[in-house]
Amino acid sequence: MIPIIARSSRDILGLTLDPAYASFTERDLGSLTIGKRADFIVLDRNIMTVPAGEILQTKVLATVLDGVVQFGRLK
């Protein structure tokens, strides 16, 4: 499996809001906005600022699907 790594705000849009817009689901998906479905992960570091060589050591602290924590916990 090849990891998908977003290193800029443009990369993040390409993985979030742009696909929602392309599939006509931007009213429900694509951004963390009140009233939209919340699917996201919480990481142990900011992958936008760490050296590229450290990104693959990133740990997932929590996974949220449809607004419900599926793994880990939110503090």
C-alpha angles and dihedrals in degrees: 000000000000112000119232109227123190112203101169140035088255090055090051092051088051089058099039126020098020095059090045090053092047091053093044091243100111090116089066106021144032105061140044098256131143108268096023126106109266115221113160146126131230115221131200092236141023105263089194092067109028120093111274090244091063098051096088090056090061115125126212110234097182141001121206122191122183088350094303122113107240098172133020121351140272117236 
